[in-house]
Amino acid sequence: MLRLRTSSVLASKQLKGPLANKEFQVTTYARPTDLLITRGKGSVLYDDLHNKKYVDFTAGIAVTSLGHANENVSKILCEQSKKLIHSSNLYYNAECLNLSKKIVDKTKSLGGQHDCSKVFLCSTGTEANEAALKFAKKHGSLLGPKKHGIVAFENSFHGRTMGALSVTSNPKYRTPFGDLVPGTSFLNIQDELSVLSDLISSKKDKIAGLIVEPVQGEGGVLPISAEKLVGLKQICSENDVIVIHDEIQCGMGRTGKLWAHAYLPKEAHPDIFTSAKALGNGFPIAATMVNEKINNALQVGDHGTTYGGNPLGAALGCYVVDTIGDEKFLQEVIRKGEIFKNSLKKLHNAYPDHITNLRGQGLMIGLEFTEAPKEVISKCRDLGLLIITAGKSTVRFVPPLTITDAEIEEGLSIFERAVKEVYG
């Protein structure tokens, strides 16, 4: 063990600049050791240590939707930090109240949850999902002493804390941590609605809520059909089961609508939905939205958060919601998404033995390969493009929503070259 530690230290000392300090990070990520992000602008990132520039198709995993080093974001952070950063939830602050109203108003006006009523602000997507699960369980507990179970789906990802992890299906994330929150059932989203109805109705006295991603992001960029989501809401309504939509990744304009569920008729809208990632453009802020049915089940003290709704994050969230929640902005997301799809279709057709599927909406697109595309990702990085995977064999395209046509073309040109060099 000592020999391994010594080797690690020696290897770190051979790295340049701050990378030599990587030994002080816990072992939870596998990162390339020849890349150190030092700054960014718009849809471009820079590694000044190695003198390299990268087109960014990751947006910090669908986070920096308004681009890196956004001048308006910087201005708000600066101005608000001079006024008030934190005051706790013991008192109201204007920015928190303004953001809550803005989310509700924009949601209703842009076709999202038609009965959206209240907002719980917190700091991370996992925390937003934890709140959603607790709210559903609280509602269920009022209907029956055993009605506190949760239905989730295979291929899902909802977070890493114990509650959110309990509804995340991948054994890789779950198994090492032993017993999780009991009462969780995983169903197959591909099953017929009649099968799902039988499974849910047979346990209706034990199920409080159902959580689903309208587009399964980490699972492989897998959009759930409108028919399936409509049917699930009907099944749940018939069995007094609360429906939660996890829009941490697919929400906030990513699919070309403010919320992915805005593509659905109002009878299929969720009782609760969650947002994070893009809501702060990189600043930690998240939100859980509910209707009155859920709010009426809650009492003072049922949940809380230290940093949630802080004036700094809320002021920034107001700007993000105003900017993305503009119909012309959202139309541009759809238009840019078509540029991606048209180019990737040609690549799909050119390499049918290696690329099997293209799917997604707006600027949340997945290109599925026959095998894990590790070589393609690595080659893209060598050529100046940052891109990430999803699921077992899907390349995920989630660039900043503000990416320019020229940056799209530059990045797609690099991606095409990488695919050719790996498979050509």
QUIDA-V415476 format. One record per pair of residues at least 6 apart in sequence whose C-alpha atoms are under 6 Angstrom apart, sorted by the first residue. I is the first residue (numbers start at 1). J is the second residue. Records with the same first field share a line. If there is no record, write none. Layout:
I->J  J
This chain:
12->20
13->20
36->47
37->46  47
38->46  47
39->46
40->46  68
41->68  69
42->67  68
43->56  67  403
44->54  55  56
45->53  54
46->52  53
54->384  385
55->385  411
56->386
57->386  387  397  398  399
58->387  398  399
59->399  400
62->398
63->277  278  281  282
64->278  281  282  400
65->278  400  401
66->400  402
67->400
80->312
85->311  312
86->310
95->311  314  315
96->309  314
99->314  318
100->119
104->116
108->114
111->262
112->262
113->269
115->291
116->290  291
117->290  291  292
118->289  290
119->288  289
120->287  288
121->286  287  308  309
122->285  286  287  308
123->284  285  286  308
124->285  286
125->248  276  286
126->159
128->274  287  288
130->164
136->208  209  242
137->148  208
139->297
140->147  148  208
141->147
146->206
147->205  206  207  208
148->206  207  208
149->183  184  206  207  208
150->184  207  208  209  210
151->184  185  186  210
152->167  186  210  211
153->186  187  188
154->169  186  188
155->169  219
156->168  169  219
157->168
158->164  168
159->165
166->180  181
197->235
204->239
208->241
209->241  242  243
210->243  244
211->244  245
212->245  246
213->245  246
214->224
215->222  223  224
216->222
218->390  391
219->390  391
220->390  391  394
221->366
230->268
233->268
243->270  271
244->270  272  273
245->273
246->273  274
247->274  275
248->274  275  276
251->259  260
252->258  259
254->363
255->361  362  363
256->330  333  334  362
258->325
271->290  291
272->289  290
273->288  289
274->287  288
275->286  287
276->286
279->317
280->317
285->313
333->362
334->362
337->362  363
348->355
354->369  370
355->368  369
356->368  369
357->367  368
358->366  367
359->365  366
363->398
364->397  398
365->396  397
366->394  395  396
367->394  395
368->393  394
369->393  394
371->393
372->393
376->418  419
379->418
380->418
388->395  396
389->395  396
390->396
